[in-house]
Amino acid sequence: MPTRRRPSKKSSKTVAPKAKASAAVKSKSVKATPKPARPAKKAARSGGPKAKPTKPVAKPTVKTAKAPAKPTAGAPSRASKVGKPAPKPRKAKRRGASVAGDERAAVMASIADMLEAAVAANASVIEAEAGPLGATAPVADAPEVVVESVPIEEPSMRHVGTLYSRHLGIDVAYAWYGSCGAPIVLFPTSGGNHLENEDRGLVDALMPKIAAGAVQAVCVESINRDSWQRKDLHAAERLRRHDLWDAFLADEFLPFVRAMAPAGRLTVYGASMGGYHAVNVAARHPDLVDRCIAFSGLFDVHRLLDGDPFWNDLCYYHSPEAFIPNMDAEWAAKLSRVEWVIATGEHDSLVDESRRLISIFSDKGVPAIGEIWPGVFGHDWPFWREHLPRFV
């Protein structure tokens, strides 16, 4: 895992990021220079999201009249434990095999039922080949024959788990959709959690590609409610907590996603506040991200400070509109290796921030797709559901 660095300013050498704050959200200490991420203590799964068995596909049940006799050889037990798949029925013994007593009666009764159905369609042919049906054992003496269904194992399309963060000192929830394909990390909006993108239909919009095995969607919980939205905290403390969140993403979560989904390019996506998270983490850690899609985002943290004049280096290094213009040639080259998509509607209240970021990329020579959707608001879920599948 490459050492995390802050983007440098254009004027001089690469500026190393300041040491991490010493206290986590739950007052757990962390080292100033984090070590490479280690696997979670209790991994949610070993080679991909945990598989879930689908519901059994019921097979037709063939019944004959009930009688107090032994079950047919190989018939599954009715007393099998709930939750365990019933054993597959054994094949009937071949003609000429020795079948004694009640077992023979059961087999013959089943055959009688099948012959009776066939007789209705072509009685003359059946009678010529098999003789009178009365020659078989009486149907009343045969036991009930039940063919039970067997669960079919298929890859899980949804798995919810947690990953412990040593930076934050908490378990961070995530929801994983799909079992193969390139990973895409979806951030929630300002007040959302790891299930917001599912609840709002964004995961459904991607489901055709998830089901086809083209992508895996990973929705991660944010700590916005404990950082930027904590208006009772001083701006410096809110920013410190956000910086720990950034460390969690760079040192723990993105390496975890890459380890679980090593194939394909890693994409980060977000809309509104999620768009800020996507651009901020991709610009600060371009070695960890291959593609970044940001809809209706904000990219200047002054907006998050609510007019507070507080400003320091940490604010600067978490404000893409501030640090990207001052990147030197080395960092601009790193950003050029990331595929950028910046888009929103023409009437979005944040459209100017998208326009400025598109212009900043252009000035730095960083290729980026910039879209301003004409005649629409753009800052809402229907627009994000409509446009995201085009870029995934």
N, C-alpha and C positions, 0 to 999 in steps of 0.2 A: 504494500500500500504506500503510495507516494506521500511524502510529508506534506501536510496542508500548508499552503501559503496564501497570503493576501495578494490581491492584484497590486502591481507596483504602479507608481506614478511615472509619467513620461520622462521626467527630468533626470532621473538618476538610476542607481542600481535597484534591483528588485527589493521591495520593502517586505520584510518578514512580518507576519501577523503578530500582534501583541500577545502576550501570554493570556491564556484563558482565565476567567475569573475563578476564584478558588472555591466558591460555594455553588452547589447545585440547587435546583428548585426546592429539594427537600433537605437543604443544608448539608449535603454530602460533598466532601471535598473532592476535587479533581486536580490532576496535574496540569501544569501550564502548557506542556507540549504533549498532547495525547499520543499514546502508543497506537500502532495499527490495530484495527478492529479485530476482536476475537469473536468466535461463534457464540451465539446465545447459549446460556447454561442449559436450558431445556429447549432445544430446537423444536419448532412446531412440526417439522417434518424433516426427513433426511434427504430426499431427492426431488422434492417438489411439494406443492401443497398437498395436505392430507386427503387421501381418497375417501369418498363416501360411497357406500353401496347404494345403488338406485333401488327404487321400489320393485318388488318382484313382478315379473310379467306373468300374469296368470295363464296357466294352460287349461284346456278344457277338462272338466271332470266327468269321468265316465262312471255311472252308477248302475248297479243292478239291485235287485231286491235284497233287503237285509236278512241275515240269518245268523244264529249264534255259532259261528264256525271260525276256524283259524284264518288269519289273513293270508292272502296269496304270498308265495315266496317272493321276497325282494320288495314287497310293498313297504313304503316308509311308515315309521311308527307315528301314531297320533300323539304320543307323549313326548315328542321331541321338544327340546327347550325353546322357548320364545327367543327370537333373535338369531338363532343358528339356522343356516340353510338346511333343508331336509335333504337326505341322500337321494341321489338319482335312482329311479326305479330300475331294477335289473331287467334285462331282456328276458322274454318268455322262453322257456326251454323248447328246443327244437322238436319237431315231430319225431316220435319214436323214443324220446327220452322217457325215463320212468317217473311218472307223477302219480302219487298215491292218494287214495281216500279223498278227503275234503279239498286238498289242493287241486286235484284233477277236476273236481266239481266246479271249483271257482274259475279255473281256466276255461272250461267248457261253457260255463254260463256266460262269460264275457264274449266268447266267440258266438254264442247263440244270439246275443243282442245285436252284434254287428251283422250277422247273417239275416236277422229279421228286418233290419233297415235296408239291406241289399235286396231282399225278396220283393219289397214294395216296388222297386225299380225294375227288376227283371226276375220274376219268380221262377219262370220255366228253366232258366239257365242254372240257378242256384239249386233247385230240386234235383236236376239231372246230375250234378256233380257231387252234392253233399248228402242227398237223401232227405227223408222227412226230418223236420226240426225236432219232433218228439223223441228221436233217438238219442238226443243229448240228455245230460243230467237235468232234472227239473230246475227251472229258474228260481223257484222259491227256496231251494236249498243252498243257493250260492251266497257268499258273503258280499259285502259292499266293497267295491274296488275304487280306490281314490288315487288319482294321479296328482301329486302336489307340485306346485311351482318351485323353481329353483332361482334364487336371486342372481342377477347378472351384474358382475363387477364392471364398472366403467370409471374412467378418470373423473375426479371431482371437478366441478366447474366453480366451486366457491369454498374458500377456507378462511376462517377468521382466527387470528392468533395475536400474540404479543411478543415484543422484543424488548428485553431489558436494556436500558441505557445507563451506562456508568457515568455519562456526562450529566444527565438529568436526574439520575437516582430514582427513576420510575420505570414501570412497564409501559411501553408505547404500543397501542393497538394498531392493527392493520387488517385489511381484508384483501384476499388474493383470489383472482378469478382466472381460470384456465390452468393448463398443465404443460403447455409447450409454446414456443414462439418467443419473439423479442419482448423484453419487459418494458412496460410504460408505467411510471410512478405518477399517480394522480393526487395532487394536493387539494384539500378542501378550501372553501371560501373562509371568510373571516371568522364566522361563528360555527362552522361545521366540524364534524368529526370524521372518522375513517369510513363511516357508512353513508355520508352525505351524497357522494357521487352515485352510489347505488340507488338511494332513495329518490334522487332527482332524475333518474332515468339515463344518466350518462353512461353507466356500465352497459345498460341495455342497448344503447346506440352502438357500442363497440362489440356486442355479443356475436354478431355474425363472424367477425374476424377472430374473436376469442375461440368460438366453437370450431372454427376451421384450423386452429392451431397456429395462426399467424402472429398473434400477440398474447401476452399475459398482462392483465391490468392489476396493479398493486396500489390500493388506496391506503394512505397513511394518515394517522391522527396528527393534528397539530397541537401546539400549546398556545395558540393565539389568546385564548381566554385567560391564561396565566402570564402572558407577556404584554403584547401590544394593547390588549383590551382592559388591562388592569389600570383604570384611571386613578385608583387610589394610590398607586405607586409612582415614585419619581421616575422621570423619563430614563435616567441612568440605570435604574434597576430593571425597568421593562426591557431596555436594550441589552442588558447583561443576560437576561433570561433568553432573549431571542438568539444571542450569540451561542449559548449552550445548545439551543435547538439546531443551529447551523452545524455545530460540532457533531451532534448526534447524527445528522444526515450524512455528513462527509466521512466520518470515522466509523460509523456503525450501520446505519440503515442502507445506504446505497451499496456498500460492499456486501451486505447480507443479500440484497436483491440480486446482485451480480452473481454471487455464489449459488443461489437457488435457480437462477435463469441465465446460464453462461452463454447461451446462443443468441446471436442478434445484437442489435444496437440498443443501448439503454436511452429511453426518452423520459423527460420530466415534463409534466403538463400541469397547468393551473389556470384558473379564471378569477378575476378580481384580486382578492388578497392571495389566492393560490397562484395567480400569475406573477405576483411579486416574488413568492417563494421560488417558483420555477426559474425565473431569470436570475435571482440573486444567487441561488446555489450553483447554477450552471456557469455564471460569470466568475464566481469565486473559485470554483473547482472544475474547470473545463476538462481536466484529465479524467474525471469520473462520469461525465455526461456526453452522449453522442448527439442528442437532439433535444431541443427545448421549444415547447409550444406554450405561448402565453396569450390568453384572450382577456381583453378588458382589464389589463393589469395596471397597478400603480408602481412606479419605479423610483420615487423620491420620498425618503422617509420623513421629510419635513411634514408631509401630510399626516403622518402617524403620531407626530409629537403634539398635535392640537395647539399649535401656536406657542409652545414652550420654546424659549430662545436657546435652550440647552443644545450644544453641539460639541462633539469630540471626534477623535479619530475612529472610534468604533461606529459612530453614526456614518461617517464618511465611507468606511469600508463595507457598510451594509446598505448603501444607497447607490444602485446601479447608475443613475443619472449623474452621480458625482464621480465615482471612481473609473468608470469605463472611458470617458473622454480623456483621462490622464494616463491611460495605460501606455507603456512603452511598446516597442515593436515586438519584443518577445511575447508579451501577453496578448497583443493583438493577433499574433499568429496562432496562439492557443485558442482564442475565441473563434478564429476562422475555421477551425476543425469541427466546430459544433454547428449543426444545422439549426438555424433560428427561424421561428415563425412568430410574428407579432401582429395581432389582429384584433379588431373590435368594430362596432358599428359607428356610422357617421355621427349619430346623435348621442353617443355615450358621453356621460359627464367626464370620463377619464380619457377621451379620445386624444387630447393634446399630449398626454404622457406617452401614449403609443406612438404618436407622430414624432415626438422628440427622440424616443429611443430608436426608431427606425432611422432617423436622420443621424444619430450618433454612430450607429453601426456603419452607415454609408461613409461618414467622414473618416472612420478608422479603417476603412477598406475591408470590413467584415461582411461577408455575404449574408443576407437575411431576406426572408420573405416577409414583406409588410403588406397587410391588407386592411383597408378601411371600407367596410361594407356599406354601400351607398343607400341612403334613404331609410335606414333602420336604426333602432336604439342600440341593439347589440349586446347590452350588458344584462343578459338574462339567460336562463337555462335553455329555452328553446333554440336560441341562436348557437349556444355552445354545443348542444346535442346535434344540431344540423351540420356544423362545420368541422368538428373534431375528427370524425371518421375519414374526411378527405386527406388529413395529414398523417394518419397513423398507418 
